[in-house]
Amino acid sequence: MRATYYDGNDILVIRLSDKPIHREVSQGWCTHISYAEDGTAVEIALC
């Protein structure tokens, strides 16, 4: 797991695994979760 903060855009990206992203789902205005093909969470983006 690794976390990256993009200061210019005020976005925190938390990468949970190295699996390729298959689909992304918005959970609201500033929360996006990316999933692998097997349904596991791969990445969380917060703004």
mmCIF entry with sequence, helices, sheets and N, C-alpha, C, O atoms, coordinates in Angstrom:
data_MODEL
# 
_entry.id   MODEL 
# 
_entity.id                         1 
_entity.type                       polymer 
_entity.pdbx_number_of_molecules   1 
# 
_entity_poly.entity_id                      1 
_entity_poly.type                           'polypeptide(L)' 
_entity_poly.nstd_linkage                   no 
_entity_poly.nstd_monomer                   no 
_entity_poly.pdbx_seq_one_letter_code       MRATYYDGNDILVIRLSDKPIHREVSQGWCTHISYAEDGTAVEIALC 
_entity_poly.pdbx_seq_one_letter_code_can   MRATYYDGNDILVIRLSDKPIHREVSQGWCTHISYAEDGTAVEIALC 
_entity_poly.pdbx_strand_id                 A 
# 
loop_
_entity_poly_seq.entity_id 
_entity_poly_seq.num 
_entity_poly_seq.mon_id 
_entity_poly_seq.hetero 
1 1  MET n 
1 2  ARG n 
1 3  ALA n 
1 4  THR n 
1 5  TYR n 
1 6  TYR n 
1 7  ASP n 
1 8  GLY n 
1 9  ASN n 
1 10 ASP n 
1 11 ILE n 
1 12 LEU n 
1 13 VAL n 
1 14 ILE n 
1 15 ARG n 
1 16 LEU n 
1 17 SER n 
1 18 ASP n 
1 19 LYS n 
1 20 PRO n 
1 21 ILE n 
1 22 HIS n 
1 23 ARG n 
1 24 GLU n 
1 25 VAL n 
1 26 SER n 
1 27 GLN n 
1 28 GLY n 
1 29 TRP n 
1 30 CYS n 
1 31 THR n 
1 32 HIS n 
1 33 ILE n 
1 34 SER n 
1 35 TYR n 
1 36 ALA n 
1 37 GLU n 
1 38 ASP n 
1 39 GLY n 
1 40 THR n 
1 41 ALA n 
1 42 VAL n 
1 43 GLU n 
1 44 ILE n 
1 45 ALA n 
1 46 LEU n 
1 47 CYS n 
# 
_struct_asym.id          A 
_struct_asym.entity_id   1 
# 
_struct_sheet.id               AA1 
_struct_sheet.type             ? 
_struct_sheet.number_strands   5 
_struct_sheet.details          ? 
# 
loop_
_struct_sheet_order.sheet_id 
_struct_sheet_order.range_id_1 
_struct_sheet_order.range_id_2 
_struct_sheet_order.offset 
_struct_sheet_order.sense 
AA1 1 2 ? anti-parallel 
AA1 2 3 ? anti-parallel 
AA1 3 4 ? anti-parallel 
AA1 4 5 ? anti-parallel 
# 
loop_
_struct_sheet_range.sheet_id 
_struct_sheet_range.id 
_struct_sheet_range.beg_label_comp_id 
_struct_sheet_range.beg_label_asym_id 
_struct_sheet_range.beg_label_seq_id 
_struct_sheet_range.pdbx_beg_PDB_ins_code 
_struct_sheet_range.end_label_comp_id 
_struct_sheet_range.end_label_asym_id 
_struct_sheet_range.end_label_seq_id 
_struct_sheet_range.pdbx_end_PDB_ins_code 
_struct_sheet_range.beg_auth_comp_id 
_struct_sheet_range.beg_auth_asym_id 
_struct_sheet_range.beg_auth_seq_id 
_struct_sheet_range.end_auth_comp_id 
_struct_sheet_range.end_auth_asym_id 
_struct_sheet_range.end_auth_seq_id 
AA1 1 ARG A 2  ? TYR A 6  ? ARG A 2  TYR A 6  
AA1 2 ILE A 11 ? ARG A 15 ? ILE A 11 ARG A 15 
AA1 3 ALA A 41 ? LEU A 46 ? ALA A 41 LEU A 46 
AA1 4 THR A 31 ? TYR A 35 ? THR A 31 TYR A 35 
AA1 5 ARG A 23 ? GLY A 28 ? ARG A 23 GLY A 28 
# 
loop_
_atom_site.group_PDB 
_atom_site.id 
_atom_site.type_symbol 
_atom_site.label_atom_id 
_atom_site.label_alt_id 
_atom_site.label_comp_id 
_atom_site.label_asym_id 
_atom_site.label_entity_id 
_atom_site.label_seq_id 
_atom_site.pdbx_PDB_ins_code 
_atom_site.Cartn_x 
_atom_site.Cartn_y 
_atom_site.Cartn_z 
_atom_site.occupancy 
_atom_site.B_iso_or_equiv 
_atom_site.pdbx_formal_charge 
_atom_site.auth_seq_id 
_atom_site.auth_comp_id 
_atom_site.auth_asym_id 
_atom_site.auth_atom_id 
_atom_site.pdbx_PDB_model_num 
ATOM 1   N N  . MET A 1 1  ? 0.845   -1.167 0.000   1.00 0.00 ? 1  MET A N  1 
ATOM 2   C CA . MET A 1 1  ? 0.000   0.000  0.000   1.00 0.00 ? 1  MET A CA 1 
ATOM 3   C C  . MET A 1 1  ? 0.893   1.233  0.000   1.00 0.00 ? 1  MET A C  1 
ATOM 4   O O  . MET A 1 1  ? 1.940   1.262  0.648   1.00 0.00 ? 1  MET A O  1 
ATOM 5   N N  . ARG A 1 2  ? 0.459   2.255  -0.742  1.00 0.00 ? 2  ARG A N  1 
ATOM 6   C CA . ARG A 1 2  ? 1.179   3.528  -0.712  1.00 0.00 ? 2  ARG A CA 1 
ATOM 7   C C  . ARG A 1 2  ? 0.173   4.663  -0.872  1.00 0.00 ? 2  ARG A C  1 
ATOM 8   O O  . ARG A 1 2  ? -0.882  4.498  -1.485  1.00 0.00 ? 2  ARG A O  1 
ATOM 9   N N  . ALA A 1 3  ? 0.513   5.785  -0.322  1.00 0.00 ? 3  ALA A N  1 
ATOM 10  C CA . ALA A 1 3  ? -0.339  6.974  -0.413  1.00 0.00 ? 3  ALA A CA 1 
ATOM 11  C C  . ALA A 1 3  ? 0.452   8.095  -1.064  1.00 0.00 ? 3  ALA A C  1 
ATOM 12  O O  . ALA A 1 3  ? 1.629   8.296  -0.766  1.00 0.00 ? 3  ALA A O  1 
ATOM 13  N N  . THR A 1 4  ? -0.211  8.824  -1.962  1.00 0.00 ? 4  THR A N  1 
ATOM 14  C CA . THR A 1 4  ? 0.401   9.952  -2.643  1.00 0.00 ? 4  THR A CA 1 
ATOM 15  C C  . THR A 1 4  ? -0.534  11.141 -2.530  1.00 0.00 ? 4  THR A C  1 
ATOM 16  O O  . THR A 1 4  ? -1.729  11.037 -2.809  1.00 0.00 ? 4  THR A O  1 
ATOM 17  N N  . TYR A 1 5  ? 0.022   12.274 -2.118  1.00 0.00 ? 5  TYR A N  1 
ATOM 18  C CA . TYR A 1 5  ? -0.768  13.506 -2.021  1.00 0.00 ? 5  TYR A CA 1 
ATOM 19  C C  . TYR A 1 5  ? -0.325  14.459 -3.124  1.00 0.00 ? 5  TYR A C  1 
ATOM 20  O O  . TYR A 1 5  ? 0.860   14.764 -3.257  1.00 0.00 ? 5  TYR A O  1 
ATOM 21  N N  . TYR A 1 6  ? -1.288  14.926 -3.911  1.00 0.00 ? 6  TYR A N  1 
ATOM 22  C CA . TYR A 1 6  ? -1.038  15.886 -4.977  1.00 0.00 ? 6  TYR A CA 1 
ATOM 23  C C  . TYR A 1 6  ? -1.470  17.264 -4.484  1.00 0.00 ? 6  TYR A C  1 
ATOM 24  O O  . TYR A 1 6  ? -2.651  17.609 -4.508  1.00 0.00 ? 6  TYR A O  1 
ATOM 25  N N  . ASP A 1 7  ? -0.491  18.040 -4.039  1.00 0.00 ? 7  ASP A N  1 
ATOM 26  C CA . ASP A 1 7  ? -0.737  19.333 -3.412  1.00 0.00 ? 7  ASP A CA 1 
ATOM 27  C C  . ASP A 1 7  ? -1.445  20.315 -4.346  1.00 0.00 ? 7  ASP A C  1 
ATOM 28  O O  . ASP A 1 7  ? -2.352  21.029 -3.918  1.00 0.00 ? 7  ASP A O  1 
ATOM 29  N N  . GLY A 1 8  ? -1.046  20.356 -5.595  1.00 0.00 ? 8  GLY A N  1 
ATOM 30  C CA . GLY A 1 8  ? -1.635  21.302 -6.542  1.00 0.00 ? 8  GLY A CA 1 
ATOM 31  C C  . GLY A 1 8  ? -3.119  21.083 -6.780  1.00 0.00 ? 8  GLY A C  1 
ATOM 32  O O  . GLY A 1 8  ? -3.856  22.031 -7.049  1.00 0.00 ? 8  GLY A O  1 
ATOM 33  N N  . ASN A 1 9  ? -3.558  19.832 -6.682  1.00 0.00 ? 9  ASN A N  1 
ATOM 34  C CA . ASN A 1 9  ? -4.962  19.503 -6.907  1.00 0.00 ? 9  ASN A CA 1 
ATOM 35  C C  . ASN A 1 9  ? -5.689  19.145 -5.613  1.00 0.00 ? 9  ASN A C  1 
ATOM 36  O O  . ASN A 1 9  ? -6.901  18.927 -5.625  1.00 0.00 ? 9  ASN A O  1 
ATOM 37  N N  . ASP A 1 10 ? -4.960  19.083 -4.497  1.00 0.00 ? 10 ASP A N  1 
ATOM 38  C CA . ASP A 1 10 ? -5.507  18.716 -3.188  1.00 0.00 ? 10 ASP A CA 1 
ATOM 39  C C  . ASP A 1 10 ? -6.214  17.356 -3.242  1.00 0.00 ? 10 ASP A C  1 
ATOM 40  O O  . ASP A 1 10 ? -7.371  17.221 -2.842  1.00 0.00 ? 10 ASP A O  1 
ATOM 41  N N  . ILE A 1 11 ? -5.487  16.358 -3.749  1.00 0.00 ? 11 ILE A N  1 
ATOM 42  C CA . ILE A 1 11 ? -6.026  15.012 -3.898  1.00 0.00 ? 11 ILE A CA 1 
ATOM 43  C C  . ILE A 1 11 ? -5.103  14.016 -3.203  1.00 0.00 ? 11 ILE A C  1 
ATOM 44  O O  . ILE A 1 11 ? -3.884  14.061 -3.371  1.00 0.00 ? 11 ILE A O  1 
ATOM 45  N N  . LEU A 1 12 ? -5.691  13.127 -2.430  1.00 0.00 ? 12 LEU A N  1 
ATOM 46  C CA . LEU A 1 12 ? -4.964  12.030 -1.798  1.00 0.00 ? 12 LEU A CA 1 
ATOM 47  C C  . LEU A 1 12 ? -5.355  10.743 -2.498  1.00 0.00 ? 12 LEU A C  1 
ATOM 48  O O  . LEU A 1 12 ? -6.538  10.409 -2.577  1.00 0.00 ? 12 LEU A O  1 
ATOM 49  N N  . VAL A 1 13 ? -4.367  10.017 -3.008  1.00 0.00 ? 13 VAL A N  1 
ATOM 50  C CA . VAL A 1 13 ? -4.597  8.742  -3.681  1.00 0.00 ? 13 VAL A CA 1 
ATOM 51  C C  . VAL A 1 13 ? -3.952  7.643  -2.842  1.00 0.00 ? 13 VAL A C  1 
ATOM 52  O O  . VAL A 1 13 ? -2.753  7.677  -2.567  1.00 0.00 ? 13 VAL A O  1 
ATOM 53  N N  . ILE A 1 14 ? -4.760  6.679  -2.446  1.00 0.00 ? 14 ILE A N  1 
ATOM 54  C CA . ILE A 1 14 ? -4.276  5.540  -1.668  1.00 0.00 ? 14 ILE A CA 1 
ATOM 55  C C  . ILE A 1 14 ? -4.345  4.314  -2.567  1.00 0.00 ? 14 ILE A C  1 
ATOM 56  O O  . ILE A 1 14 ? -5.427  3.865  -2.945  1.00 0.00 ? 14 ILE A O  1 
ATOM 57  N N  . ARG A 1 15 ? -3.189  3.787  -2.898  1.00 0.00 ? 15 ARG A N  1 
ATOM 58  C CA . ARG A 1 15 ? -3.096  2.609  -3.772  1.00 0.00 ? 15 ARG A CA 1 
ATOM 59  C C  . ARG A 1 15 ? -3.004  1.381  -2.874  1.00 0.00 ? 15 ARG A C  1 
ATOM 60  O O  . ARG A 1 15 ? -2.065  1.251  -2.088  1.00 0.00 ? 15 ARG A O  1 
ATOM 61  N N  . LEU A 1 16 ? -3.973  0.489  -2.989  1.00 0.00 ? 16 LEU A N  1 
ATOM 62  C CA . LEU A 1 16 ? -4.047  -0.676 -2.123  1.00 0.00 ? 16 LEU A CA 1 
ATOM 63  C C  . LEU A 1 16 ? -3.359  -1.909 -2.694  1.00 0.00 ? 16 LEU A C  1 
ATOM 64  O O  . LEU A 1 16 ? -2.894  -2.764 -1.941  1.00 0.00 ? 16 LEU A O  1 
ATOM 65  N N  . SER A 1 17 ? -3.291  -2.008 -4.016  1.00 0.00 ? 17 SER A N  1 
ATOM 66  C CA . SER A 1 17 ? -2.619  -3.149 -4.645  1.00 0.00 ? 17 SER A CA 1 
ATOM 67  C C  . SER A 1 17 ? -2.095  -2.733 -6.014  1.00 0.00 ? 17 SER A C  1 
ATOM 68  O O  . SER A 1 17 ? -2.397  -1.644 -6.501  1.00 0.00 ? 17 SER A O  1 
ATOM 69  N N  . ASP A 1 18 ? -1.305  -3.614 -6.629  1.00 0.00 ? 18 ASP A N  1 
ATOM 70  C CA . ASP A 1 18 ? -0.739  -3.341 -7.943  1.00 0.00 ? 18 ASP A CA 1 
ATOM 71  C C  . ASP A 1 18 ? -1.575  -3.940 -9.071  1.00 0.00 ? 18 ASP A C  1 
ATOM 72  O O  . ASP A 1 18 ? -1.150  -3.930 -10.226 1.00 0.00 ? 18 ASP A O  1 
ATOM 73  N N  . LYS A 1 19 ? -2.752  -4.457 -8.751  1.00 0.00 ? 19 LYS A N  1 
ATOM 74  C CA . LYS A 1 19 ? -3.625  -5.023 -9.780  1.00 0.00 ? 19 LYS A CA 1 
ATOM 75  C C  . LYS A 1 19 ? -4.079  -3.917 -10.725 1.00 0.00 ? 19 LYS A C  1 
ATOM 76  O O  . LYS A 1 19 ? -4.202  -2.764 -10.310 1.00 0.00 ? 19 LYS A O  1 
ATOM 77  N N  . PRO A 1 20 ? -4.330  -4.248 -11.988 1.00 0.00 ? 20 PRO A N  1 
ATOM 78  C CA . PRO A 1 20 ? -4.830  -3.248 -12.922 1.00 0.00 ? 20 PRO A CA 1 
ATOM 79  C C  . PRO A 1 20 ? -6.269  -2.832 -12.560 1.00 0.00 ? 20 PRO A C  1 
ATOM 80  O O  . PRO A 1 20 ? -7.064  -3.631 -12.065 1.00 0.00 ? 20 PRO A O  1 
ATOM 81  N N  . ILE A 1 21 ? -6.563  -1.577 -12.822 1.00 0.00 ? 21 ILE A N  1 
ATOM 82  C CA . ILE A 1 21 ? -7.906  -1.057 -12.540 1.00 0.00 ? 21 ILE A CA 1 
ATOM 83  C C  . ILE A 1 21 ? -8.843  -1.474 -13.666 1.00 0.00 ? 21 ILE A C  1 
ATOM 84  O O  . ILE A 1 21 ? -8.553  -1.278 -14.846 1.00 0.00 ? 21 ILE A O  1 
ATOM 85  N N  . HIS A 1 22 ? -9.973  -2.054 -13.273 1.00 0.00 ? 22 HIS A N  1 
ATOM 86  C CA . HIS A 1 22 ? -10.974 -2.531 -14.230 1.00 0.00 ? 22 HIS A CA 1 
ATOM 87  C C  . HIS A 1 22 ? -12.150 -1.553 -14.331 1.00 0.00 ? 22 HIS A C  1 
ATOM 88  O O  . HIS A 1 22 ? -12.682 -1.323 -15.417 1.00 0.00 ? 22 HIS A O  1 
ATOM 89  N N  . ARG A 1 23 ? -12.556 -0.972 -13.177 1.00 0.00 ? 23 ARG A N  1 
ATOM 90  C CA . ARG A 1 23 ? -13.648 -0.001 -13.188 1.00 0.00 ? 23 ARG A CA 1 
ATOM 91  C C  . ARG A 1 23 ? -13.490 0.962  -12.020 1.00 0.00 ? 23 ARG A C  1 
ATOM 92  O O  . ARG A 1 23 ? -12.864 0.641  -11.010 1.00 0.00 ? 23 ARG A O  1 
ATOM 93  N N  . GLU A 1 24 ? -14.064 2.135  -12.176 1.00 0.00 ? 24 GLU A N  1 
ATOM 94  C CA . GLU A 1 24 ? -14.021 3.160  -11.129 1.00 0.00 ? 24 GLU A CA 1 
ATOM 95  C C  . GLU A 1 24 ? -15.442 3.567  -10.784 1.00 0.00 ? 24 GLU A C  1 
ATOM 96  O O  . GLU A 1 24 ? -16.298 3.688  -11.661 1.00 0.00 ? 24 GLU A O  1 
ATOM 97  N N  . VAL A 1 25 ? -15.686 3.776  -9.488  1.00 0.00 ? 25 VAL A N  1 
ATOM 98  C CA . VAL A 1 25 ? -17.011 4.145  -9.015  1.00 0.00 ? 25 VAL A CA 1 
ATOM 99  C C  . VAL A 1 25 ? -16.899 5.364  -8.118  1.00 0.00 ? 25 VAL A C  1 
ATOM 100 O O  . VAL A 1 25 ? -16.080 5.400  -7.199  1.00 0.00 ? 25 VAL A O  1 
ATOM 101 N N  . SER A 1 26 ? -17.732 6.367  -8.393  1.00 0.00 ? 26 SER A N  1 
ATOM 102 C CA . SER A 1 26 ? -17.774 7.556  -7.551  1.00 0.00 ? 26 SER A CA 1 
ATOM 103 C C  . SER A 1 26 ? -18.678 7.271  -6.363  1.00 0.00 ? 26 SER A C  1 
ATOM 104 O O  . SER A 1 26 ? -19.806 6.807  -6.528  1.00 0.00 ? 26 SER A O  1 
ATOM 105 N N  . GLN A 1 27 ? -18.178 7.551  -5.165  1.00 0.00 ? 27 GLN A N  1 
ATOM 106 C CA . GLN A 1 27 ? -18.948 7.339  -3.949  1.00 0.00 ? 27 GLN A CA 1 
ATOM 107 C C  . GLN A 1 27 ? -19.531 8.655  -3.432  1.00 0.00 ? 27 GLN A C  1 
ATOM 108 O O  . GLN A 1 27 ? -20.105 8.693  -2.343  1.00 0.00 ? 27 GLN A O  1 
ATOM 109 N N  . GLY A 1 28 ? -19.392 9.697  -4.181  1.00 0.00 ? 28 GLY A N  1 
ATOM 110 C CA . GLY A 1 28 ? -19.850 11.018 -3.775  1.00 0.00 ? 28 GLY A CA 1 
ATOM 111 C C  . GLY A 1 28 ? -19.009 12.067 -4.470  1.00 0.00 ? 28 GLY A C  1 
ATOM 112 O O  . GLY A 1 28 ? -18.280 11.756 -5.412  1.00 0.00 ? 28 GLY A O  1 
ATOM 113 N N  . TRP A 1 29 ? -19.101 13.287 -4.023  1.00 0.00 ? 29 TRP A N  1 
ATOM 114 C CA . TRP A 1 29 ? -18.425 14.406 -4.670  1.00 0.00 ? 29 TRP A CA 1 
ATOM 115 C C  . TRP A 1 29 ? -16.914 14.205 -4.748  1.00 0.00 ? 29 TRP A C  1 
ATOM 116 O O  . TRP A 1 29 ? -16.319 14.473 -5.791  1.00 0.00 ? 29 TRP A O  1 
ATOM 117 N N  . CYS A 1 30 ? -16.292 13.750 -3.692  1.00 0.00 ? 30 CYS A N  1 
ATOM 118 C CA . CYS A 1 30 ? -14.826 13.696 -3.666  1.00 0.00 ? 30 CYS A CA 1 
ATOM 119 C C  . CYS A 1 30 ? -14.262 12.347 -3.241  1.00 0.00 ? 30 CYS A C  1 
ATOM 120 O O  . CYS A 1 30 ? -13.150 12.285 -2.717  1.00 0.00 ? 30 CYS A O  1 
ATOM 121 N N  . THR A 1 31 ? -14.984 11.297 -3.448  1.00 0.00 ? 31 THR A N  1 
ATOM 122 C CA . THR A 1 31 ? -14.488 9.970  -3.106  1.00 0.00 ? 31 THR A CA 1 
ATOM 123 C C  . THR A 1 31 ? -14.702 9.041  -4.298  1.00 0.00 ? 31 THR A C  1 
ATOM 124 O O  . THR A 1 31 ? -15.828 8.852  -4.759  1.00 0.00 ? 31 THR A O  1 
ATOM 125 N N  . HIS A 1 32 ? -13.600 8.463  -4.791  1.00 0.00 ? 32 HIS A N  1 
ATOM 126 C CA . HIS A 1 32 ? -13.675 7.563  -5.937  1.00 0.00 ? 32 HIS A CA 1 
ATOM 127 C C  . HIS A 1 32 ? -12.906 6.284  -5.585  1.00 0.00 ? 32 HIS A C  1 
ATOM 128 O O  . HIS A 1 32 ? -11.785 6.336  -5.079  1.00 0.00 ? 32 HIS A O  1 
ATOM 129 N N  . ILE A 1 33 ? -13.527 5.151  -5.861  1.00 0.00 ? 33 ILE A N  1 
ATOM 130 C CA . ILE A 1 33 ? -12.891 3.861  -5.584  1.00 0.00 ? 33 ILE A CA 1 
ATOM 131 C C  . ILE A 1 33 ? -12.729 3.110  -6.896  1.00 0.00 ? 33 ILE A C  1 
ATOM 132 O O  . ILE A 1 33 ? -13.667 2.992  -7.685  1.00 0.00 ? 33 ILE A O  1 
ATOM 133 N N  . SER A 1 34 ? -11.521 2.606  -7.112  1.00 0.00 ? 34 SER A N  1 
ATOM 134 C CA . SER A 1 34 ? -11.218 1.824  -8.308  1.00 0.00 ? 34 SER A CA 1 
ATOM 135 C C  . SER A 1 34 ? -11.120 0.362  -7.916  1.00 0.00 ? 34 SER A C  1 
ATOM 136 O O  . SER A 1 34 ? -10.570 0.020  -6.869  1.00 0.00 ? 34 SER A O  1 
ATOM 137 N N  . TYR A 1 35 ? -11.661 -0.497 -8.772  1.00 0.00 ? 35 TYR A N  1 
ATOM 138 C CA . TYR A 1 35 ? -11.716 -1.919 -8.496  1.00 0.00 ? 35 TYR A CA 1 
ATOM 139 C C  . TYR A 1 35 ? -10.985 -2.731 -9.557  1.00 0.00 ? 35 TYR A C  1 
ATOM 140 O O  . TYR A 1 35 ? -10.921 -2.337 -10.722 1.00 0.00 ? 35 TYR A O  1 
ATOM 141 N N  . ALA A 1 36 ? -10.438 -3.861 -9.146  1.00 0.00 ? 36 ALA A N  1 
ATOM 142 C CA . ALA A 1 36 ? -9.829  -4.811 -10.071 1.00 0.00 ? 36 ALA A CA 1 
ATOM 143 C C  . ALA A 1 36 ? -10.941 -5.653 -10.695 1.00 0.00 ? 36 ALA A C  1 
ATOM 144 O O  . ALA A 1 36 ? -12.096 -5.568 -10.277 1.00 0.00 ? 36 ALA A O  1 
ATOM 145 N N  . GLU A 1 37 ? -10.601 -6.446 -11.671 1.00 0.00 ? 37 GLU A N  1 
ATOM 146 C CA . GLU A 1 37 ? -11.581 -7.292 -12.343 1.00 0.00 ? 37 GLU A CA 1 
ATOM 147 C C  . GLU A 1 37 ? -12.230 -8.300 -11.383 1.00 0.00 ? 37 GLU A C  1 
ATOM 148 O O  . GLU A 1 37 ? -13.381 -8.691 -11.576 1.00 0.00 ? 37 GLU A O  1 
ATOM 149 N N  . ASP A 1 38 ? -11.487 -8.717 -10.349 1.00 0.00 ? 38 ASP A N  1 
ATOM 150 C CA . ASP A 1 38 ? -12.036 -9.687 -9.394  1.00 0.00 ? 38 ASP A CA 1 
ATOM 151 C C  . ASP A 1 38 ? -12.888 -9.036 -8.300  1.00 0.00 ? 38 ASP A C  1 
ATOM 152 O O  . ASP A 1 38 ? -13.372 -9.725 -7.402  1.00 0.00 ? 38 ASP A O  1 
ATOM 153 N N  . GLY A 1 39 ? -13.076 -7.699 -8.369  1.00 0.00 ? 39 GLY A N  1 
ATOM 154 C CA . GLY A 1 39 ? -13.937 -6.998 -7.425  1.00 0.00 ? 39 GLY A CA 1 
ATOM 155 C C  . GLY A 1 39 ? -13.240 -6.427 -6.207  1.00 0.00 ? 39 GLY A C  1 
ATOM 156 O O  . GLY A 1 39 ? -13.883 -5.773 -5.386  1.00 0.00 ? 39 GLY A O  1 
ATOM 157 N N  . THR A 1 40 ? -11.948 -6.654 -6.068  1.00 0.00 ? 40 THR A N  1 
ATOM 158 C CA . THR A 1 40 ? -11.226 -6.101 -4.925  1.00 0.00 ? 40 THR A CA 1 
ATOM 159 C C  . THR A 1 40 ? -10.882 -4.638 -5.173  1.00 0.00 ? 40 THR A C  1 
ATOM 160 O O  . THR A 1 40 ? -10.631 -4.234 -6.309  1.00 0.00 ? 40 THR A O  1 
ATOM 161 N N  . ALA A 1 41 ? -10.873 -3.855 -4.113  1.00 0.00 ? 41 ALA A N  1 
ATOM 162 C CA . ALA A 1 41 ? -10.520 -2.437 -4.219  1.00 0.00 ? 41 ALA A CA 1 
ATOM 163 C C  . ALA A 1 41 ? -9.032  -2.299 -4.510  1.00 0.00 ? 41 ALA A C  1 
ATOM 164 O O  . ALA A 1 41 ? -8.204  -2.945 -3.869  1.00 0.00 ? 41 ALA A O  1 
ATOM 165 N N  . VAL A 1 42 ? -8.702  -1.459 -5.474  1.00 0.00 ? 42 VAL A N  1 
ATOM 166 C CA . VAL A 1 42 ? -7.315  -1.244 -5.886  1.00 0.00 ? 42 VAL A CA 1 
ATOM 167 C C  . VAL A 1 42 ? -6.818  0.131  -5.448  1.00 0.00 ? 42 VAL A C  1 
ATOM 168 O O  . VAL A 1 42 ? -5.668  0.281  -5.036  1.00 0.00 ? 42 VAL A O  1 
ATOM 169 N N  . GLU A 1 43 ? -7.701  1.143  -5.542  1.00 0.00 ? 43 GLU A N  1 
ATOM 170 C CA . GLU A 1 43 ? -7.266  2.514  -5.283  1.00 0.00 ? 43 GLU A CA 1 
ATOM 171 C C  . GLU A 1 43 ? -8.437  3.328  -4.752  1.00 0.00 ? 43 GLU A C  1 
ATOM 172 O O  . GLU A 1 43 ? -9.584  3.124  -5.151  1.00 0.00 ? 43 GLU A O  1 
ATOM 173 N N  . ILE A 1 44 ? -8.134  4.248  -3.851  1.00 0.00 ? 44 ILE A N  1 
ATOM 174 C CA . ILE A 1 44 ? -9.105  5.192  -3.311  1.00 0.00 ? 44 ILE A CA 1 
ATOM 175 C C  . ILE A 1 44 ? -8.557  6.590  -3.534  1.00 0.00 ? 44 ILE A C  1 
ATOM 176 O O  . ILE A 1 44 ? -7.419  6.882  -3.165  1.00 0.00 ? 44 ILE A O  1 
ATOM 177 N N  . ALA A 1 45 ? -9.363  7.455  -4.135  1.00 0.00 ? 45 ALA A N  1 
ATOM 178 C CA . ALA A 1 45 ? -8.954  8.851  -4.367  1.00 0.00 ? 45 ALA A CA 1 
ATOM 179 C C  . ALA A 1 45 ? -9.895  9.762  -3.598  1.00 0.00 ? 45 ALA A C  1 
ATOM 180 O O  . ALA A 1 45 ? -11.116 9.647  -3.707  1.00 0.00 ? 45 ALA A O  1 
ATOM 181 N N  . LEU A 1 46 ? -9.316  10.670 -2.819  1.00 0.00 ? 46 LEU A N  1 
ATOM 182 C CA . LEU A 1 46 ? -10.077 11.613 -2.001  1.00 0.00 ? 46 LEU A CA 1 
ATOM 183 C C  . LEU A 1 46 ? -9.630  13.028 -2.318  1.00 0.00 ? 46 LEU A C  1 
ATOM 184 O O  . LEU A 1 46 ? -8.435  13.291 -2.453  1.00 0.00 ? 46 LEU A O  1 
ATOM 185 N N  . CYS A 1 47 ? -10.590 13.940 -2.436  1.00 0.00 ? 47 CYS A N  1 
ATOM 186 C CA . CYS A 1 47 ? -10.214 15.336 -2.677  1.00 0.00 ? 47 CYS A CA 1 
ATOM 187 C C  . CYS A 1 47 ? -10.824 16.236 -1.618  1.00 0.00 ? 47 CYS A C  1 
ATOM 188 O O  . CYS A 1 47 ? -10.623 17.450 -1.650  1.00 0.00 ? 47 CYS A O  1 
# 
